[in-house]
Amino acid sequence: TCIAAGGRVEDGSYDPDDGNQHGTACMGMAAATGIDANGEQTDFYGAAPDAALVDVRIGTDAGAGPFENYLIPQEFYESAMNGLEWIIEHKDDAWSGADESEYGIDIISLSWGITSHEQGGSDGSDMHSRILDEAMIAGVVVSVAAGNDGPDNEGLSGMGSSDLSVTVGATDDQNTIDREDDTIAGYSSRGPRRDNGDGNPLNELKPEVTAPGSNIIQAEGCVSSGGCNNFIGGDASTNGYTGRGSGTSYATPSVSGIMAMMLEANPDLSPAEVKEILKLTAERRGGASAPDVDPFWNRDFGFGMVDAHAAVSMSFDLKYQGLTGEVDVTTQVHIMDSNISDGITTLTGLAWGQVSAVSAVEYRIDGGEWVSATFDEDAETLGPFARFNWSVALDTSKLMEGNRTVEIRAVNTEGVQSLMVATSVAGTWDGQAPKEEYGVQELIMAGLAIALLVLALIILLGGDGDEYESKNATYVPPLTPGQDVVDAIIEPKEGGDENS
């Protein structure tokens, strides 16, 4: 399946070839190069076409693992557990014949789940969810399907209920490139996950994000068309990008591909940072379904539709600002509104801590010095999930012309900052010193001052006020070798005494 391939044999003799087609189709969404069977380049690229794959097979040609069916308890479904354990054990391996940059395993893309005997009701304590948590803790980021039980499901399946993994729902893009008409896919399982009673309500906010999963053109691995029958043998090597499929299985690997691009941009990102960046940069959709816990999470879309460009850009930013591994992903800051009035741009937003309190909200312009925003001084005394408002007022006439980048961060009580959010503010200053403007009163006073000065000079120079003959002045600068005498700044009066 989508975590595609491997097996219990580890000496290289086991063939992990996908006989079911599901893994091939899903991995096409993550990493297809677009090259057709005849060698021609098509436009059917995956999210990360240069990503390398490690095949870990967990199922049979029928899909389920050996001796597995939907009638026995989940604890007997061992092949998926074996595959996931193998990944964790081999996450740092140097693969034979591979470039050093491709050593190890960075991402698990898992479009597989068990729902029929649970009615979608896992609380994250099932063995599959727990081992995915272990993978995240071990440094392998997990993208896992939410399931296809629709809006009336009672929760999510095992695996999709993992506390730490990124659970992915599916959208329907209406077969257009315009994101504005994207809707939640009717089949996509909705949240929240069933409560496990651990006192942390964040765990239940599943799915985290959504991505396109409907009517997806797929890499075709079937021997036969239509029913996708691989049981009778045959050759699928001439297949290309022909079939279409729908499901959260297809949304999940597209997010896996985005994760790959994020890690290419910043290889040192932790799984927790990857997850938080995806959530923070997602395009918000729908109203808040659990407003007491989070003002953005929606049971259909999660924290929103993934935004690949924004997620990769933030990954780059963390790297170049030296903040990778230095941020607190549980400290939250968000811009809620921006308005302009009388040349003043005001930014307003929310901040809170999911674990500890927030001690400050700060902003900077174009990478300058950090300055405190205006916020409630009692914020530091607030407990987890208690939100407060902050604001920043900027005089655009004092900002250089053009778009200026304003970054906002929250700082927890231990001095560790959150991920930053940013927006653009248009400055209007042309860089010239402002000209002083004088009113009528100022002009009258200046005129009187000049008149008094002239009168004083007349008295001083003319004594009794008789006609005054102005003095002449000649300025001669010091001579330097070969330099001619410079003309006077003020020419002497005709016939006047040069020395007078």
Beta strands, then each sheet from edge to edge (+ up, - down):
strand 1: 4-5
strand 2: 56-56
strand 3: 107-110
strand 4: 141-145
strand 5: 166-172
strand 6: 183-184
strand 7: 209-212
strand 8: 216-219
strand 9: 241-245
strand 10: 331-341
strand 11: 344-353
strand 12: 358-365
strand 13: 371-372
strand 14: 374-375
strand 15: 388-395
strand 16: 402-412
strand 17: 421-427
sheet 1: 1+ 2+
sheet 2: 3+ 4+ 5+ 6-
sheet 3: 3+ 4+ 5+ 7+
sheet 4: 8+ 9-
sheet 5: 10+ 11- 15+ 14-
sheet 6: 13+ 12- 16+ 17-
end
